[in-house]
Amino acid sequence: MKPWHPPSGLRRGLPFAVDDTWTPEQALAVMELLDDLRDRVWTHYGLAIQDLLREQRVTQESSDNFDTDLLF
């Protein structure tokens, strides 16, 4: 079996395991906490994150072919 790698690509750091004895209520509380954290991060960094994602997804070739006249 291949090791699982998180979407961040990080391979170092603190190990984290989800406890398989959580109740559904405990699992829901964790999900709500993560949703709240995502909302707060997005509120503060949303525009910067969008810019970064755009930079990461646009290749040099596609940016060379991009028609800036369409923006105005």
CHARMM internal coordinates of N, CA and C (Angstrom, degrees):
IC EDIT
DIST 1 N 1 CA 1.4546
DIST 1 CA 1 C 1.5299
ANGL 1 N 1 CA 1 C 109.00
DIST 1 C 2 N 1.3374
ANGL 1 CA 1 C 2 N 115.86
DIHE 1 N 1 CA 1 C 2 N 135.12
DIST 2 N 2 CA 1.4601
ANGL 1 C 2 N 2 CA 120.90
DIHE 1 CA 1 C 2 N 2 CA 179.61
DIST 2 CA 2 C 1.5224
ANGL 2 N 2 CA 2 C 110.15
DIHE 1 C 2 N 2 CA 2 C -76.22
DIST 2 C 3 N 1.3401
ANGL 2 CA 2 C 3 N 116.64
DIHE 2 N 2 CA 2 C 3 N 145.51
DIST 3 N 3 CA 1.4669
ANGL 2 C 3 N 3 CA 118.37
DIHE 2 CA 2 C 3 N 3 CA 176.47
DIST 3 CA 3 C 1.5243
ANGL 3 N 3 CA 3 C 110.36
DIHE 2 C 3 N 3 CA 3 C -68.97
DIST 3 C 4 N 1.3173
ANGL 3 CA 3 C 4 N 115.91
DIHE 3 N 3 CA 3 C 4 N 146.96
DIST 4 N 4 CA 1.4624
ANGL 3 C 4 N 4 CA 121.21
DIHE 3 CA 3 C 4 N 4 CA 178.72
DIST 4 CA 4 C 1.5152
ANGL 4 N 4 CA 4 C 108.60
DIHE 3 C 4 N 4 CA 4 C -84.22
DIST 4 C 5 N 1.3291
ANGL 4 CA 4 C 5 N 116.19
DIHE 4 N 4 CA 4 C 5 N 134.54
DIST 5 N 5 CA 1.4523
ANGL 4 C 5 N 5 CA 121.09
DIHE 4 CA 4 C 5 N 5 CA 176.63
DIST 5 CA 5 C 1.5179
ANGL 5 N 5 CA 5 C 108.61
DIHE 4 C 5 N 5 CA 5 C -118.20
DIST 5 C 6 N 1.3369
ANGL 5 CA 5 C 6 N 117.28
DIHE 5 N 5 CA 5 C 6 N 132.47
DIST 6 N 6 CA 1.4639
ANGL 5 C 6 N 6 CA 120.05
DIHE 5 CA 5 C 6 N 6 CA -178.84
DIST 6 CA 6 C 1.5301
ANGL 6 N 6 CA 6 C 111.17
DIHE 5 C 6 N 6 CA 6 C -67.46
DIST 6 C 7 N 1.3322
ANGL 6 CA 6 C 7 N 117.43
DIHE 6 N 6 CA 6 C 7 N 157.35
DIST 7 N 7 CA 1.4626
ANGL 6 C 7 N 7 CA 121.22
DIHE 6 CA 6 C 7 N 7 CA 179.45
DIST 7 CA 7 C 1.5253
ANGL 7 N 7 CA 7 C 113.53
DIHE 6 C 7 N 7 CA 7 C -56.87
DIST 7 C 8 N 1.3233
ANGL 7 CA 7 C 8 N 117.37
DIHE 7 N 7 CA 7 C 8 N -26.22
DIST 8 N 8 CA 1.4621
ANGL 7 C 8 N 8 CA 120.61
DIHE 7 CA 7 C 8 N 8 CA -179.79
DIST 8 CA 8 C 1.5172
ANGL 8 N 8 CA 8 C 111.49
DIHE 7 C 8 N 8 CA 8 C -67.96
DIST 8 C 9 N 1.3240
ANGL 8 CA 8 C 9 N 117.56
DIHE 8 N 8 CA 8 C 9 N -21.39
DIST 9 N 9 CA 1.4561
ANGL 8 C 9 N 9 CA 121.10
DIHE 8 CA 8 C 9 N 9 CA -177.44
DIST 9 CA 9 C 1.5185
ANGL 9 N 9 CA 9 C 113.09
DIHE 8 C 9 N 9 CA 9 C 84.07
DIST 9 C 10 N 1.3243
ANGL 9 CA 9 C 10 N 117.15
DIHE 9 N 9 CA 9 C 10 N -3.37
DIST 10 N 10 CA 1.4595
ANGL 9 C 10 N 10 CA 119.80
DIHE 9 CA 9 C 10 N 10 CA -179.53
DIST 10 CA 10 C 1.5201
ANGL 10 N 10 CA 10 C 110.03
DIHE 9 C 10 N 10 CA 10 C -68.80
DIST 10 C 11 N 1.3072
ANGL 10 CA 10 C 11 N 115.62
DIHE 10 N 10 CA 10 C 11 N 136.40
DIST 11 N 11 CA 1.4613
ANGL 10 C 11 N 11 CA 120.05
DIHE 10 CA 10 C 11 N 11 CA 179.17
DIST 11 CA 11 C 1.5215
ANGL 11 N 11 CA 11 C 111.12
DIHE 10 C 11 N 11 CA 11 C -118.92
DIST 11 C 12 N 1.3300
ANGL 11 CA 11 C 12 N 116.01
DIHE 11 N 11 CA 11 C 12 N 2.61
DIST 12 N 12 CA 1.4551
ANGL 11 C 12 N 12 CA 121.20
DIHE 11 CA 11 C 12 N 12 CA 178.75
DIST 12 CA 12 C 1.5156
ANGL 12 N 12 CA 12 C 108.43
DIHE 11 C 12 N 12 CA 12 C -123.81
DIST 12 C 13 N 1.2866
ANGL 12 CA 12 C 13 N 116.23
DIHE 12 N 12 CA 12 C 13 N 166.88
DIST 13 N 13 CA 1.4527
ANGL 12 C 13 N 13 CA 120.52
DIHE 12 CA 12 C 13 N 13 CA 176.24
DIST 13 CA 13 C 1.5096
ANGL 13 N 13 CA 13 C 110.94
DIHE 12 C 13 N 13 CA 13 C 126.06
DIST 13 C 14 N 1.2923
ANGL 13 CA 13 C 14 N 115.23
DIHE 13 N 13 CA 13 C 14 N -166.66
DIST 14 N 14 CA 1.4495
ANGL 13 C 14 N 14 CA 120.79
DIHE 13 CA 13 C 14 N 14 CA -179.19
DIST 14 CA 14 C 1.5184
ANGL 14 N 14 CA 14 C 110.66
DIHE 13 C 14 N 14 CA 14 C -79.38
DIST 14 C 15 N 1.3120
ANGL 14 CA 14 C 15 N 117.18
DIHE 14 N 14 CA 14 C 15 N 131.74
DIST 15 N 15 CA 1.4646
ANGL 14 C 15 N 15 CA 118.25
DIHE 14 CA 14 C 15 N 15 CA 176.71
DIST 15 CA 15 C 1.5301
ANGL 15 N 15 CA 15 C 109.63
DIHE 14 C 15 N 15 CA 15 C -68.52
DIST 15 C 16 N 1.3038
ANGL 15 CA 15 C 16 N 115.89
DIHE 15 N 15 CA 15 C 16 N 146.35
DIST 16 N 16 CA 1.4565
ANGL 15 C 16 N 16 CA 119.95
DIHE 15 CA 15 C 16 N 16 CA -179.45
DIST 16 CA 16 C 1.5167
ANGL 16 N 16 CA 16 C 108.80
DIHE 15 C 16 N 16 CA 16 C -140.76
DIST 16 C 17 N 1.2880
ANGL 16 CA 16 C 17 N 115.52
DIHE 16 N 16 CA 16 C 17 N 127.28
DIST 17 N 17 CA 1.4610
ANGL 16 C 17 N 17 CA 120.43
DIHE 16 CA 16 C 17 N 17 CA 177.64
DIST 17 CA 17 C 1.5214
ANGL 17 N 17 CA 17 C 108.49
DIHE 16 C 17 N 17 CA 17 C -125.45
DIST 17 C 18 N 1.3085
ANGL 17 CA 17 C 18 N 116.09
DIHE 17 N 17 CA 17 C 18 N 142.76
DIST 18 N 18 CA 1.4575
ANGL 17 C 18 N 18 CA 121.38
DIHE 17 CA 17 C 18 N 18 CA 175.72
DIST 18 CA 18 C 1.5199
ANGL 18 N 18 CA 18 C 107.20
DIHE 17 C 18 N 18 CA 18 C -85.16
DIST 18 C 19 N 1.3030
ANGL 18 CA 18 C 19 N 114.97
DIHE 18 N 18 CA 18 C 19 N 126.56
DIST 19 N 19 CA 1.4611
ANGL 18 C 19 N 19 CA 120.96
DIHE 18 CA 18 C 19 N 19 CA -178.91
DIST 19 CA 19 C 1.5237
ANGL 19 N 19 CA 19 C 109.64
DIHE 18 C 19 N 19 CA 19 C -67.54
DIST 19 C 20 N 1.3223
ANGL 19 CA 19 C 20 N 116.75
DIHE 19 N 19 CA 19 C 20 N 123.13
DIST 20 N 20 CA 1.4649
ANGL 19 C 20 N 20 CA 119.11
DIHE 19 CA 19 C 20 N 20 CA -177.99
DIST 20 CA 20 C 1.5269
ANGL 20 N 20 CA 20 C 113.20
DIHE 19 C 20 N 20 CA 20 C -82.38
DIST 20 C 21 N 1.3316
ANGL 20 CA 20 C 21 N 116.57
DIHE 20 N 20 CA 20 C 21 N 7.59
DIST 21 N 21 CA 1.4649
ANGL 20 C 21 N 21 CA 119.44
DIHE 20 CA 20 C 21 N 21 CA 176.29
DIST 21 CA 21 C 1.5254
ANGL 21 N 21 CA 21 C 112.33
DIHE 20 C 21 N 21 CA 21 C -105.05
DIST 21 C 22 N 1.3565
ANGL 21 CA 21 C 22 N 116.89
DIHE 21 N 21 CA 21 C 22 N 5.18
DIST 22 N 22 CA 1.4587
ANGL 21 C 22 N 22 CA 119.52
DIHE 21 CA 21 C 22 N 22 CA 178.04
DIST 22 CA 22 C 1.5234
ANGL 22 N 22 CA 22 C 110.07
DIHE 21 C 22 N 22 CA 22 C -60.97
DIST 22 C 23 N 1.3060
ANGL 22 CA 22 C 23 N 114.75
DIHE 22 N 22 CA 22 C 23 N 146.71
DIST 23 N 23 CA 1.4601
ANGL 22 C 23 N 23 CA 119.86
DIHE 22 CA 22 C 23 N 23 CA 171.55
DIST 23 CA 23 C 1.5267
ANGL 23 N 23 CA 23 C 107.38
DIHE 22 C 23 N 23 CA 23 C -79.57
DIST 23 C 24 N 1.3233
ANGL 23 CA 23 C 24 N 117.99
DIHE 23 N 23 CA 23 C 24 N 163.35
DIST 24 N 24 CA 1.4595
ANGL 23 C 24 N 24 CA 119.33
DIHE 23 CA 23 C 24 N 24 CA 174.94
DIST 24 CA 24 C 1.5306
ANGL 24 N 24 CA 24 C 111.74
DIHE 23 C 24 N 24 CA 24 C -57.30
DIST 24 C 25 N 1.3146
ANGL 24 CA 24 C 25 N 117.59
DIHE 24 N 24 CA 24 C 25 N -34.33
DIST 25 N 25 CA 1.4540
ANGL 24 C 25 N 25 CA 121.14
DIHE 24 CA 24 C 25 N 25 CA 179.17
DIST 25 CA 25 C 1.5277
ANGL 25 N 25 CA 25 C 110.86
DIHE 24 C 25 N 25 CA 25 C -65.90
DIST 25 C 26 N 1.3264
ANGL 25 CA 25 C 26 N 117.45
DIHE 25 N 25 CA 25 C 26 N -40.47
DIST 26 N 26 CA 1.4576
ANGL 25 C 26 N 26 CA 121.15
DIHE 25 CA 25 C 26 N 26 CA 178.17
DIST 26 CA 26 C 1.5314
ANGL 26 N 26 CA 26 C 110.63
DIHE 25 C 26 N 26 CA 26 C -66.86
DIST 26 C 27 N 1.3114
ANGL 26 CA 26 C 27 N 117.19
DIHE 26 N 26 CA 26 C 27 N -42.59
DIST 27 N 27 CA 1.4624
ANGL 26 C 27 N 27 CA 121.18
DIHE 26 CA 26 C 27 N 27 CA 177.99
DIST 27 CA 27 C 1.5306
ANGL 27 N 27 CA 27 C 110.34
DIHE 26 C 27 N 27 CA 27 C -61.73
DIST 27 C 28 N 1.3298
ANGL 27 CA 27 C 28 N 117.15
DIHE 27 N 27 CA 27 C 28 N -41.55
DIST 28 N 28 CA 1.4595
ANGL 27 C 28 N 28 CA 121.12
DIHE 27 CA 27 C 28 N 28 CA 178.03
DIST 28 CA 28 C 1.5253
ANGL 28 N 28 CA 28 C 110.71
DIHE 27 C 28 N 28 CA 28 C -63.30
DIST 28 C 29 N 1.3299
ANGL 28 CA 28 C 29 N 117.51
DIHE 28 N 28 CA 28 C 29 N -40.47
DIST 29 N 29 CA 1.4668
ANGL 28 C 29 N 29 CA 121.01
DIHE 28 CA 28 C 29 N 29 CA 178.78
DIST 29 CA 29 C 1.5263
ANGL 29 N 29 CA 29 C 110.50
DIHE 28 C 29 N 29 CA 29 C -61.46
DIST 29 C 30 N 1.3101
ANGL 29 CA 29 C 30 N 117.72
DIHE 29 N 29 CA 29 C 30 N -39.72
DIST 30 N 30 CA 1.4634
ANGL 29 C 30 N 30 CA 121.11
DIHE 29 CA 29 C 30 N 30 CA 177.95
DIST 30 CA 30 C 1.5272
ANGL 30 N 30 CA 30 C 109.82
DIHE 29 C 30 N 30 CA 30 C -66.15
DIST 30 C 31 N 1.3197
ANGL 30 CA 30 C 31 N 117.45
DIHE 30 N 30 CA 30 C 31 N -43.63
DIST 31 N 31 CA 1.4640
ANGL 30 C 31 N 31 CA 120.86
DIHE 30 CA 30 C 31 N 31 CA 178.19
DIST 31 CA 31 C 1.5258
ANGL 31 N 31 CA 31 C 111.11
DIHE 30 C 31 N 31 CA 31 C -60.67
DIST 31 C 32 N 1.3166
ANGL 31 CA 31 C 32 N 117.49
DIHE 31 N 31 CA 31 C 32 N -41.77
DIST 32 N 32 CA 1.4566
ANGL 31 C 32 N 32 CA 121.19
DIHE 31 CA 31 C 32 N 32 CA 178.70
DIST 32 CA 32 C 1.5313
ANGL 32 N 32 CA 32 C 110.73
DIHE 31 C 32 N 32 CA 32 C -65.03
DIST 32 C 33 N 1.3290
ANGL 32 CA 32 C 33 N 116.98
DIHE 32 N 32 CA 32 C 33 N -39.78
DIST 33 N 33 CA 1.4545
ANGL 32 C 33 N 33 CA 121.03
DIHE 32 CA 32 C 33 N 33 CA 177.02
DIST 33 CA 33 C 1.5283
ANGL 33 N 33 CA 33 C 110.38
DIHE 32 C 33 N 33 CA 33 C -61.43
DIST 33 C 34 N 1.3238
ANGL 33 CA 33 C 34 N 117.06
DIHE 33 N 33 CA 33 C 34 N -45.01
DIST 34 N 34 CA 1.4637
ANGL 33 C 34 N 34 CA 120.69
DIHE 33 CA 33 C 34 N 34 CA 179.43
DIST 34 CA 34 C 1.5262
ANGL 34 N 34 CA 34 C 111.39
DIHE 33 C 34 N 34 CA 34 C -64.86
DIST 34 C 35 N 1.3227
ANGL 34 CA 34 C 35 N 117.17
DIHE 34 N 34 CA 34 C 35 N -39.18
DIST 35 N 35 CA 1.4722
ANGL 34 C 35 N 35 CA 120.36
DIHE 34 CA 34 C 35 N 35 CA 176.70
DIST 35 CA 35 C 1.5229
ANGL 35 N 35 CA 35 C 110.80
DIHE 34 C 35 N 35 CA 35 C -61.91
DIST 35 C 36 N 1.3333
ANGL 35 CA 35 C 36 N 116.66
DIHE 35 N 35 CA 35 C 36 N -43.98
DIST 36 N 36 CA 1.4628
ANGL 35 C 36 N 36 CA 120.70
DIHE 35 CA 35 C 36 N 36 CA 178.46
DIST 36 CA 36 C 1.5258
ANGL 36 N 36 CA 36 C 111.00
DIHE 35 C 36 N 36 CA 36 C -62.72
DIST 36 C 37 N 1.3249
ANGL 36 CA 36 C 37 N 116.92
DIHE 36 N 36 CA 36 C 37 N -42.51
DIST 37 N 37 CA 1.4569
ANGL 36 C 37 N 37 CA 120.93
DIHE 36 CA 36 C 37 N 37 CA 178.70
DIST 37 CA 37 C 1.5225
ANGL 37 N 37 CA 37 C 110.30
DIHE 36 C 37 N 37 CA 37 C -63.17
DIST 37 C 38 N 1.3369
ANGL 37 CA 37 C 38 N 117.62
DIHE 37 N 37 CA 37 C 38 N -44.71
DIST 38 N 38 CA 1.4650
ANGL 37 C 38 N 38 CA 121.37
DIHE 37 CA 37 C 38 N 38 CA 178.25
DIST 38 CA 38 C 1.5319
ANGL 38 N 38 CA 38 C 110.42
DIHE 37 C 38 N 38 CA 38 C -59.47
DIST 38 C 39 N 1.3311
ANGL 38 CA 38 C 39 N 117.10
DIHE 38 N 38 CA 38 C 39 N -43.86
DIST 39 N 39 CA 1.4661
ANGL 38 C 39 N 39 CA 120.81
DIHE 38 CA 38 C 39 N 39 CA 179.63
DIST 39 CA 39 C 1.5232
ANGL 39 N 39 CA 39 C 111.51
DIHE 38 C 39 N 39 CA 39 C -61.28
DIST 39 C 40 N 1.3311
ANGL 39 CA 39 C 40 N 116.87
DIHE 39 N 39 CA 39 C 40 N -43.32
DIST 40 N 40 CA 1.4634
ANGL 39 C 40 N 40 CA 119.98
DIHE 39 CA 39 C 40 N 40 CA -178.82
DIST 40 CA 40 C 1.5221
ANGL 40 N 40 CA 40 C 111.69
DIHE 39 C 40 N 40 CA 40 C -67.59
DIST 40 C 41 N 1.3397
ANGL 40 CA 40 C 41 N 116.48
DIHE 40 N 40 CA 40 C 41 N -41.01
DIST 41 N 41 CA 1.4677
ANGL 40 C 41 N 41 CA 119.99
DIHE 40 CA 40 C 41 N 41 CA 177.68
DIST 41 CA 41 C 1.5203
ANGL 41 N 41 CA 41 C 109.51
DIHE 40 C 41 N 41 CA 41 C -64.33
DIST 41 C 42 N 1.3436
ANGL 41 CA 41 C 42 N 117.05
DIHE 41 N 41 CA 41 C 42 N -43.83
DIST 42 N 42 CA 1.4622
ANGL 41 C 42 N 42 CA 120.54
DIHE 41 CA 41 C 42 N 42 CA -179.70
DIST 42 CA 42 C 1.5275
ANGL 42 N 42 CA 42 C 111.50
DIHE 41 C 42 N 42 CA 42 C -63.21
DIST 42 C 43 N 1.3355
ANGL 42 CA 42 C 43 N 116.91
DIHE 42 N 42 CA 42 C 43 N -40.97
DIST 43 N 43 CA 1.4560
ANGL 42 C 43 N 43 CA 120.89
DIHE 42 CA 42 C 43 N 43 CA 179.57
DIST 43 CA 43 C 1.5304
ANGL 43 N 43 CA 43 C 110.63
DIHE 42 C 43 N 43 CA 43 C -59.51
DIST 43 C 44 N 1.3030
ANGL 43 CA 43 C 44 N 116.86
DIHE 43 N 43 CA 43 C 44 N -40.83
DIST 44 N 44 CA 1.4651
ANGL 43 C 44 N 44 CA 120.77
DIHE 43 CA 43 C 44 N 44 CA -176.91
DIST 44 CA 44 C 1.5303
ANGL 44 N 44 CA 44 C 112.56
DIHE 43 C 44 N 44 CA 44 C -83.19
DIST 44 C 45 N 1.3352
ANGL 44 CA 44 C 45 N 117.77
DIHE 44 N 44 CA 44 C 45 N -40.21
DIST 45 N 45 CA 1.4612
ANGL 44 C 45 N 45 CA 121.50
DIHE 44 CA 44 C 45 N 45 CA -171.19
DIST 45 CA 45 C 1.5287
ANGL 45 N 45 CA 45 C 114.18
DIHE 44 C 45 N 45 CA 45 C -115.40
DIST 45 C 46 N 1.3295
ANGL 45 CA 45 C 46 N 118.36
DIHE 45 N 45 CA 45 C 46 N 7.12
DIST 46 N 46 CA 1.4578
ANGL 45 C 46 N 46 CA 121.40
DIHE 45 CA 45 C 46 N 46 CA -172.58
DIST 46 CA 46 C 1.5170
ANGL 46 N 46 CA 46 C 115.28
DIHE 45 C 46 N 46 CA 46 C -51.06
DIST 46 C 47 N 1.3283
ANGL 46 CA 46 C 47 N 117.26
DIHE 46 N 46 CA 46 C 47 N -51.18
DIST 47 N 47 CA 1.4679
ANGL 46 C 47 N 47 CA 119.70
DIHE 46 CA 46 C 47 N 47 CA -178.66
DIST 47 CA 47 C 1.5247
ANGL 47 N 47 CA 47 C 111.51
DIHE 46 C 47 N 47 CA 47 C -64.65
DIST 47 C 48 N 1.3153
ANGL 47 CA 47 C 48 N 116.89
DIHE 47 N 47 CA 47 C 48 N -41.20
DIST 48 N 48 CA 1.4678
ANGL 47 C 48 N 48 CA 120.33
DIHE 47 CA 47 C 48 N 48 CA 178.80
DIST 48 CA 48 C 1.5261
ANGL 48 N 48 CA 48 C 110.79
DIHE 47 C 48 N 48 CA 48 C -65.57
DIST 48 C 49 N 1.3174
ANGL 48 CA 48 C 49 N 116.93
DIHE 48 N 48 CA 48 C 49 N -37.66
DIST 49 N 49 CA 1.4616
ANGL 48 C 49 N 49 CA 120.81
DIHE 48 CA 48 C 49 N 49 CA 177.77
DIST 49 CA 49 C 1.5227
ANGL 49 N 49 CA 49 C 110.07
DIHE 48 C 49 N 49 CA 49 C -65.24
DIST 49 C 50 N 1.3326
ANGL 49 CA 49 C 50 N 117.01
DIHE 49 N 49 CA 49 C 50 N -43.47
DIST 50 N 50 CA 1.4688
ANGL 49 C 50 N 50 CA 120.32
DIHE 49 CA 49 C 50 N 50 CA 178.31
DIST 50 CA 50 C 1.5244
ANGL 50 N 50 CA 50 C 110.65
DIHE 49 C 50 N 50 CA 50 C -60.33
DIST 50 C 51 N 1.3282
ANGL 50 CA 50 C 51 N 116.63
DIHE 50 N 50 CA 50 C 51 N -44.00
DIST 51 N 51 CA 1.4639
ANGL 50 C 51 N 51 CA 120.37
DIHE 50 CA 50 C 51 N 51 CA 178.64
DIST 51 CA 51 C 1.5278
ANGL 51 N 51 CA 51 C 111.02
DIHE 50 C 51 N 51 CA 51 C -61.21
DIST 51 C 52 N 1.3195
ANGL 51 CA 51 C 52 N 116.45
DIHE 51 N 51 CA 51 C 52 N -44.91
DIST 52 N 52 CA 1.4543
ANGL 51 C 52 N 52 CA 120.90
DIHE 51 CA 51 C 52 N 52 CA -179.14
DIST 52 CA 52 C 1.5318
ANGL 52 N 52 CA 52 C 111.04
DIHE 51 C 52 N 52 CA 52 C -64.02
DIST 52 C 53 N 1.3299
ANGL 52 CA 52 C 53 N 116.70
DIHE 52 N 52 CA 52 C 53 N -44.57
DIST 53 N 53 CA 1.4636
ANGL 52 C 53 N 53 CA 119.74
DIHE 52 CA 52 C 53 N 53 CA 178.46
DIST 53 CA 53 C 1.5210
ANGL 53 N 53 CA 53 C 110.95
DIHE 52 C 53 N 53 CA 53 C -61.85
DIST 53 C 54 N 1.3190
ANGL 53 CA 53 C 54 N 116.58
DIHE 53 N 53 CA 53 C 54 N -40.45
DIST 54 N 54 CA 1.4624
ANGL 53 C 54 N 54 CA 120.74
DIHE 53 CA 53 C 54 N 54 CA 178.56
DIST 54 CA 54 C 1.5257
ANGL 54 N 54 CA 54 C 110.08
DIHE 53 C 54 N 54 CA 54 C -61.80
DIST 54 C 55 N 1.3374
ANGL 54 CA 54 C 55 N 116.58
DIHE 54 N 54 CA 54 C 55 N -45.32
DIST 55 N 55 CA 1.4603
ANGL 54 C 55 N 55 CA 120.72
DIHE 54 CA 54 C 55 N 55 CA 178.76
DIST 55 CA 55 C 1.5257
ANGL 55 N 55 CA 55 C 111.35
DIHE 54 C 55 N 55 CA 55 C -60.86
DIST 55 C 56 N 1.3180
ANGL 55 CA 55 C 56 N 116.92
DIHE 55 N 55 CA 55 C 56 N -40.51
DIST 56 N 56 CA 1.4531
ANGL 55 C 56 N 56 CA 121.08
DIHE 55 CA 55 C 56 N 56 CA -177.69
DIST 56 CA 56 C 1.5268
ANGL 56 N 56 CA 56 C 111.96
DIHE 55 C 56 N 56 CA 56 C -70.86
DIST 56 C 57 N 1.3151
ANGL 56 CA 56 C 57 N 117.71
DIHE 56 N 56 CA 56 C 57 N -29.91
DIST 57 N 57 CA 1.4618
ANGL 56 C 57 N 57 CA 121.04
DIHE 56 CA 56 C 57 N 57 CA -174.41
DIST 57 CA 57 C 1.5187
ANGL 57 N 57 CA 57 C 114.19
DIHE 56 C 57 N 57 CA 57 C -92.46
DIST 57 C 58 N 1.2969
ANGL 57 CA 57 C 58 N 116.67
DIHE 57 N 57 CA 57 C 58 N -19.82
DIST 58 N 58 CA 1.4590
ANGL 57 C 58 N 58 CA 119.79
DIHE 57 CA 57 C 58 N 58 CA -178.46
DIST 58 CA 58 C 1.5191
ANGL 58 N 58 CA 58 C 108.33
DIHE 57 C 58 N 58 CA 58 C -88.19
DIST 58 C 59 N 1.3186
ANGL 58 CA 58 C 59 N 115.90
DIHE 58 N 58 CA 58 C 59 N 122.72
DIST 59 N 59 CA 1.4595
ANGL 58 C 59 N 59 CA 119.14
DIHE 58 CA 58 C 59 N 59 CA 177.34
DIST 59 CA 59 C 1.5178
ANGL 59 N 59 CA 59 C 109.16
DIHE 58 C 59 N 59 CA 59 C -84.39
DIST 59 C 60 N 1.2932
ANGL 59 CA 59 C 60 N 116.10
DIHE 59 N 59 CA 59 C 60 N 162.69
DIST 60 N 60 CA 1.4590
ANGL 59 C 60 N 60 CA 120.42
DIHE 59 CA 59 C 60 N 60 CA 178.96
DIST 60 CA 60 C 1.5207
ANGL 60 N 60 CA 60 C 110.06
DIHE 59 C 60 N 60 CA 60 C -60.11
DIST 60 C 61 N 1.3354
ANGL 60 CA 60 C 61 N 117.17
DIHE 60 N 60 CA 60 C 61 N -40.50
DIST 61 N 61 CA 1.4579
ANGL 60 C 61 N 61 CA 120.67
DIHE 60 CA 60 C 61 N 61 CA -179.07
DIST 61 CA 61 C 1.5277
ANGL 61 N 61 CA 61 C 111.68
DIHE 60 C 61 N 61 CA 61 C -63.54
DIST 61 C 62 N 1.3341
ANGL 61 CA 61 C 62 N 116.99
DIHE 61 N 61 CA 61 C 62 N -44.90
DIST 62 N 62 CA 1.4582
ANGL 61 C 62 N 62 CA 118.71
DIHE 61 CA 61 C 62 N 62 CA -178.85
DIST 62 CA 62 C 1.5234
ANGL 62 N 62 CA 62 C 111.13
DIHE 61 C 62 N 62 CA 62 C -69.67
DIST 62 C 63 N 1.3398
ANGL 62 CA 62 C 63 N 117.73
DIHE 62 N 62 CA 62 C 63 N -32.37
DIST 63 N 63 CA 1.4549
ANGL 62 C 63 N 63 CA 118.85
DIHE 62 CA 62 C 63 N 63 CA 178.34
DIST 63 CA 63 C 1.5252
ANGL 63 N 63 CA 63 C 110.74
DIHE 62 C 63 N 63 CA 63 C -71.70
DIST 63 C 64 N 1.3400
ANGL 63 CA 63 C 64 N 117.79
DIHE 63 N 63 CA 63 C 64 N -29.95
DIST 64 N 64 CA 1.4677
ANGL 63 C 64 N 64 CA 120.82
DIHE 63 CA 63 C 64 N 64 CA 176.05
DIST 64 CA 64 C 1.5236
ANGL 64 N 64 CA 64 C 110.98
DIHE 63 C 64 N 64 CA 64 C -67.42
DIST 64 C 65 N 1.3313
ANGL 64 CA 64 C 65 N 117.13
DIHE 64 N 64 CA 64 C 65 N -30.78
DIST 65 N 65 CA 1.4560
ANGL 64 C 65 N 65 CA 121.75
DIHE 64 CA 64 C 65 N 65 CA -178.31
DIST 65 CA 65 C 1.5280
ANGL 65 N 65 CA 65 C 112.74
DIHE 64 C 65 N 65 CA 65 C -91.76
DIST 65 C 66 N 1.3138
ANGL 65 CA 65 C 66 N 117.98
DIHE 65 N 65 CA 65 C 66 N 0.15
DIST 66 N 66 CA 1.4593
ANGL 65 C 66 N 66 CA 122.70
DIHE 65 CA 65 C 66 N 66 CA -176.00
DIST 66 CA 66 C 1.5261
ANGL 66 N 66 CA 66 C 109.70
DIHE 65 C 66 N 66 CA 66 C -74.02
DIST 66 C 67 N 1.3074
ANGL 66 CA 66 C 67 N 117.01
DIHE 66 N 66 CA 66 C 67 N 127.99
DIST 67 N 67 CA 1.4630
ANGL 66 C 67 N 67 CA 122.02
DIHE 66 CA 66 C 67 N 67 CA -178.98
DIST 67 CA 67 C 1.5155
ANGL 67 N 67 CA 67 C 109.46
DIHE 66 C 67 N 67 CA 67 C -91.28
DIST 67 C 68 N 1.3319
ANGL 67 CA 67 C 68 N 117.40
DIHE 67 N 67 CA 67 C 68 N 103.47
DIST 68 N 68 CA 1.4687
ANGL 67 C 68 N 68 CA 121.31
DIHE 67 CA 67 C 68 N 68 CA -177.47
DIST 68 CA 68 C 1.5198
ANGL 68 N 68 CA 68 C 111.55
DIHE 67 C 68 N 68 CA 68 C -69.75
DIST 68 C 69 N 1.3324
ANGL 68 CA 68 C 69 N 119.34
DIHE 68 N 68 CA 68 C 69 N -16.92
DIST 69 N 69 CA 1.4648
ANGL 68 C 69 N 69 CA 121.20
DIHE 68 CA 68 C 69 N 69 CA 178.14
DIST 69 CA 69 C 1.5239
ANGL 69 N 69 CA 69 C 111.37
DIHE 68 C 69 N 69 CA 69 C -64.73
DIST 69 C 70 N 1.3280
ANGL 69 CA 69 C 70 N 117.25
DIHE 69 N 69 CA 69 C 70 N -22.32
DIST 70 N 70 CA 1.4594
ANGL 69 C 70 N 70 CA 120.87
DIHE 69 CA 69 C 70 N 70 CA -179.68
DIST 70 CA 70 C 1.5235
ANGL 70 N 70 CA 70 C 111.36
DIHE 69 C 70 N 70 CA 70 C -70.20
DIST 70 C 71 N 1.3166
ANGL 70 CA 70 C 71 N 117.16
DIHE 70 N 70 CA 70 C 71 N -19.10
DIST 71 N 71 CA 1.4595
ANGL 70 C 71 N 71 CA 120.88
DIHE 70 CA 70 C 71 N 71 CA -177.61
DIST 71 CA 71 C 1.5150
ANGL 71 N 71 CA 71 C 113.16
DIHE 70 C 71 N 71 CA 71 C -80.01
DIST 71 C 72 N 1.3220
ANGL 71 CA 71 C 72 N 117.36
DIHE 71 N 71 CA 71 C 72 N -18.83
DIST 72 N 72 CA 1.4578
ANGL 71 C 72 N 72 CA 119.86
DIHE 71 CA 71 C 72 N 72 CA -173.30
DIST 72 CA 72 C 1.4951
ANGL 72 N 72 CA 72 C 111.79
DIHE 71 C 72 N 72 CA 72 C -118.22
END
COOR INIT
IC SEED 1 N 1 CA 1 C
IC BUILD
